[in-house]
């Protein structure tokens, strides 16, 4: 069955002397694998759409199992601002690699929409670390470990104090067990990140370096504790890129 859909290339692997195998994330079919015959050739009409991070319309023969065959492609957005900026590119690669890990657990097409929206926002100039935080929080839904910020996990009290990562939820002052206490604004933003429509974001800035630091601390610890995925962002990207003042 031949189909034409929007997609984002998550990975490219050289195949034979002239071809490539692409993993493409789509809304309709989730992640699909296709062979782009001759795509490594300089004159190939598939060369430009057969690279990681390409966002394009792809025409290919779709197979539920095995490799499809890519026949045509036309770029929708070159994401040139990402490709020409080391910081943006670092975050974009991280988002793609994280997505590939999540796809092993859930091949939901909504992942394409969230990834597309996130990459476009980074390309438009929005702070990539914050867009990444929003994306990370949304992915927890697909992993089945969405954190609840509304009521105390121990007693159900709606008047909560902080989030206890070891318990996996909010705790009130009565159930507090000497855990780390996040700033109220940190909890507020984490809750907001779960529900915000990425596509509709028109302003995004956090002035408190402490809140930025706590958001990254929460996400790293929560992923390490509940997802089995290792979040490498804080290790791979310098703190100066995260806007964290260590003084």
N, C-alpha and C positions, 0 to 999 in steps of 0.2 A: 504494500500500500504506500503510495507516494503522498507525502504531506509537506506543507509549508508552514512553519511556525517560527515565532521569535525564540531566540535562545542565547545563552552565554556559554562560551567555551571554558570549561573548568580545567581541562588538561589536554595536552597534545603529546603524542608519542610517535616517533618516526617508525615507519613500517616499510619494509623492503627498501629499494634504492630511491624511490620517488614519492611514496605515499605517506600518509599520516593516519593514525587512529585518534579520533576526537571524542572526548566525553562532553556532551552538551546538555546543559540544564534547560528544560522547557517547562512551561506551565501545564501543557496538555498531557505530557507523557513522563514528567519527572526527568530523571537523568537517562539519556540515551547514548549509545556508543555507535559511531559511524566510521566508515573508512572513507577518507578523502583521497581518491586515486590521483596520483600525479601532482598533489598539492605542493610538493617541495620544489617543483620545477619553476624556474623564474617566470615563464610565460603562462603558467597555469591560472585559469580564471578562479580557482579555489584557493590560491595561495593567501590572499588577503584575509579570508575568513577562517583560515585554519590555524589560528594562533590563540594561545591562552588569553582570556579576558575580552575576546571579541564579542560584541553585542550586535547581533545581526538577525536577519531573516534567513532561515535555512530550509532548503528543499532536499528531502532525502527519502529513501525507501525505509519505512518504519517496520521493525521487527521486535516483537515482545522479547524474544530470546536471540542472542547473537548480534552480529554487526549489521547495521543498515549501510546504505551507500549514499554519500552526499553527492548531489548532482549540481546544485546551485547555491549561491549565497550572496546576500547584499547587506553591507554594513548599515546599521541604523544609527549608531553613535560610535565614533572611533575612540571615545574616552581619552582623547589626546592630552587633556590636562593631567590625567592620572599617569599616563605613560611617560610624560616628560617631567615628572616630579618624584624624587626618590621616596619622600615621606608618604605621599599618596599611594604610590605603587606598593610600598611595604604593607600598608593597611589593606589594599585591594587584594593582594596575594594572600594575606592572612584570612580575609573573609572567604575567599574561594576555598582555601584549604580547610577551614572550619566547616564550610558547607559540605564538602566532600565527606568529611567524617560523619556529619549528621545524616547524610543520605544513606549511610550504611544502616541506619536505624529506621529511617522514615523517608521514603521517596515521594513526598508530597509536592505537588506542583506549586503550592503557595511559596515554597522556598525560592522559586524563580522570581516571583514578584518582589519579595523582600530583598533578595540579592540585587536585582535590577535597580530597585529604588535606592538602595544604599550606595551602589556604585555611581549612579547618576548624581546623587547629592554630593558625594566626594568630588566628582568631576566638576560640579558647579562651584566648588570652593568652600563647602561647609566643612567644619573641623572634622577630620577623618576619625580621630579617636572617639569623639562623641557619637558619630554615626555608627561606629563599630560597637560601642557599648549598647546602643539601642538594638542593633542587629543581634548581638549576643543574648540580650534579654528575651527577644522574640523567639530565638531558636530553642529556648528551654521548653516551649510549648510542644515542639516536635519531638523532643526527647522525653516527654511525659513527666517532667519535673518542674513545672511552673511554680515558682514561689508565691505563697499567699501573704500579702502585706496587710490584710484587713483586720484580722482578729488574732488574739492570743492562741497559739497552737496548743497550749496546755489546758486553758480553762474557758476559752471562747470570749474573753473580755474584749470589748471593742476599743477600750482605752489602752493602747499598747505603748511600750517604752522603746524597744529596739528589736532588731532581727537577730535571732540566735541561730547561727549557721549549723551548729552541732545538732540542734533540734529540728532544723528545717523550716522555721517559721517565726512569726512575731511572738514576743512575750510581753506581758504586762509587768508592772512593778512588783506584783505579788509573786510572779513566777520567775522573775529574773534570777539568774544563777551566776552572777559575777562574770558574764561574758563581755565581749567587746561591745561598747555602746556606739552605734553609728549616729552621726548627726541627723536631726530630723529632716533637713533638706536632702540628705543623701537618700533616705528612705522614700521621700516624696518623689525624687527624680527616678529612682529605680521603678517605682510603681507606675510613673508616667511613661517610662520607656516601654513597658509592657503593652500599652494601649495606643500610643501615639501612631498616627498614620504617617509613615515616613515620607510618602509622596507629597503630603501637604505641609511639611515643615518649611517655614520661610524665615525662621530666626532660631539660632541655636548657639548659646554661649553660657558657660558656667564661669563665674568670676572667682569662686573660691577654689584655690588649689587643694585644700583639704578635702573638699567634697569630691573633686576629681580623683584624688588618691583613694578615697574610701570606695567610690564606685568601682574602680579597678580592683581593689582589694576584695570587695564582695563578690564580683563576677569570677575572679580567679579561684577564690576559696569555694564558692558554690559549685562551679564546674568540677573542680578537683574532687569535691566530696560526693556529688550526686550524679555526674554524667559519665565518668570513666574516660572523658576526653581531657587531654592535657592542653590547657590554654597557653600557647607559647608567646603570645603578643608581648607581655611584659618583659620577657627575656630577649626577644629579638629586636624590639624597637626601643631606641634610647629614650630615657625618661624625659629628655628635653622635648621630644615629640609629643609626649603626653601632657605637657603643660604643668608638670608637677615641680613645685619649687621645694627643693630639699634643704634649703637654708633654715 
